[in-house]
Amino acid sequence: MESIILKCKQCNWQGSPEEVDWEVVETCTGNDKVEVCPSCGSMEVYPLK
């Protein structure tokens, strides 16, 4: 099984899902947890293919 690598669109940080920070945001359906870049704090973190 391949390990997942995440990348930040803002600062180009790359790392594993264990390294990201999490932030709780309020949505219309309740609270949701989103991944946050540990380097710059951006929520634009996505998996590399």
N, C-alpha and C positions, 0 to 999 in steps of 0.2 A: 504494500500500500504506500502511495506517495504521500509525503507530508505536505500540508497546505502552507503556502507562503503568502503573506498579505503585503500589500503595498499601499502607501499613502500618495494620493494625487497631488497634495500640496508640497511636500518636502522630499518625496521619493524614498522615504524610509521603507525598509523591507524587514520582515521578521515573521515569527511564528504567531499563531493565535494566542498562545500563552503570554506573549509579551505585550499585547495591547491593553489599554486601559478601557474601562467601561463607564458609561455615564447613563443615568436614568433620566429619560425625557418624558414629559407629559404629552399624551396624544388624546384625541377625542374618544378613543376606546380604552383609555387607562394608561398606566405607565409602561414604558418600553425601555429596554437596555440596548444601547448602540455602542459599537466599537469606536474607540477614540485613539488616534495615533499617539504613542508615548513620547514622540519627539516634538511635535508641534501642536498637538491638541486638536487636530482636524478630525471631523467625522467622515471624511472622504477616504475611507480605508476599504480596499477591495481585494479579493483573492486573485493571484496571478494564475493564468492557465498553463 
